[in-house]
Amino acid sequence: MLVKPNINDQELIDTLSKGYGLVVASLCFLPIGADFETAVYQAESSTGEKYFLKLRLGSFNRASVTTPMHLARAGVGGVIPPIPTLDGQLWVSGPSFHAILYPYVTGENGIERQLSDRQWVEFGSTMRAFHEAQISREGM
């Protein structure tokens, strides 16, 4: 989403506090992504840790959040799973959104930067592990 959604920043800060116990020092909308129903933010805690906050504003498919967690638990490298809430859930529901929190990773994606030969091999290994992962339907 390239335009900031009409959601009050304080509502998001309160959601992160209640759901994750996170004391947010700053929240910054990131105008990136091609999905018109998903907005992303960078949140910084009072201790300086940075987080990637994803807001799903439209229909919500829980598998989009549970699958990365299952892949990470299955040992698939290169997958960034969501951070569980205080009560062990993978997202917090707000009045008009679902909020999913991730560690913030600084860097460029494969579209912005060409991958080296080593990175292509690593990417291929990750994709192979992704396709070979045994994931149960429990919790999906």
C-alpha positions, 0 to 999 in steps of 0.5 A: 500500500503506497498511501497511509491508511486512515488508522490513528497511529495511537491505535496501532501503538496501543495494539502493539502494547496490549498484544505484544507488550511493546513500548513503541517510541516511534512508528513510521508508515512505509509506502511500499508493497503492491497489495492495496489491503496491506499496509506496513510500518516500522516500529521502534521500541523504547529500547531501540529495537526495530520491528516490521508491522504488517496490517492486513486491512481486508480479508485475512488468510491465517495461513499467510501467517501460520505457514511461515511459522511452521516453515521456520519451526521445520528448520527452513532457513531464510524464513522470517516468522512472525513474533508471537503475541503475549498469549502466543498468537501470531497476530492481534485483531483490531477493529478494522485490521489484523496486525502481525509483527516481525523483526525488522530486517534492513537490506535490499530485496532481490529486485533492488539488487542482483544476487551473487552466485552464492546468494542464488545457491542459498536461495535455491537451497531455501526453496528446496527446503520450502518444498520438501518441508513436512507441515501438518495441517494442525494450527493452519 
